[in-house]
């Protein structure tokens, strides 16, 4: 009985360790910056065990035995942040990958990081033409005096 409990605990710990994640961090200090990371665990560097769920960023979702650790999914996380922050476009995109090996290449954690600056365009004043017209009228009125 103890052996079954220890085996179940070890398997639960291994599942928690091999859980992939998808994380989006947003910094609003001065310029709005976003950093998205999606990661997954692989057996023998190519068999996916668990990858982050790009459809639920910052959640505890995990895709088991599916390879969701792609640049496209990392960019979709940046797009999610773009919509959430009501920004118009992303600028200065930067993407890089990291790999960590455990037990001499038995397990590999593969991560893709993407960072970008979110840009909001200033609204265009709709009354610009009215301001110019009223300024010209005031100028004519002053010159007639």
Secondary structure as the mmCIF struct_conf table of DSSP 4:
data_model
#
loop_
_struct_conf.conf_type_id
_struct_conf.id
_struct_conf.beg_label_comp_id
_struct_conf.beg_label_asym_id
_struct_conf.beg_label_seq_id
_struct_conf.end_label_comp_id
_struct_conf.end_label_asym_id
_struct_conf.end_label_seq_id
HELX_RH_AL_P HELX_RH_AL_P1 UNK A 2 UNK A 17
TURN_TY1_P TURN_TY1_P1 UNK A 18 UNK A 18
STRN STRN1 UNK A 21 UNK A 27
BEND BEND1 UNK A 29 UNK A 31
STRN STRN2 UNK A 32 UNK A 43
TURN_TY1_P TURN_TY1_P2 UNK A 44 UNK A 46
STRN STRN3 UNK A 47 UNK A 52
TURN_TY1_P TURN_TY1_P3 UNK A 54 UNK A 55
BEND BEND2 UNK A 56 UNK A 56
TURN_TY1_P TURN_TY1_P4 UNK A 57 UNK A 58
BEND BEND3 UNK A 59 UNK A 60
STRN STRN4 UNK A 62 UNK A 64
TURN_TY1_P TURN_TY1_P5 UNK A 65 UNK A 65
HELX_RH_AL_P HELX_RH_AL_P2 UNK A 71 UNK A 84
TURN_TY1_P TURN_TY1_P6 UNK A 85 UNK A 86
BEND BEND4 UNK A 88 UNK A 88
STRN STRN5 UNK A 89 UNK A 102
TURN_TY1_P TURN_TY1_P7 UNK A 103 UNK A 106
STRN STRN6 UNK A 107 UNK A 119
HELX_LH_PP_P HELX_LH_PP_P1 UNK A 121 UNK A 125
TURN_TY1_P TURN_TY1_P8 UNK A 126 UNK A 127
HELX_RH_AL_P HELX_RH_AL_P3 UNK A 128 UNK A 144
#
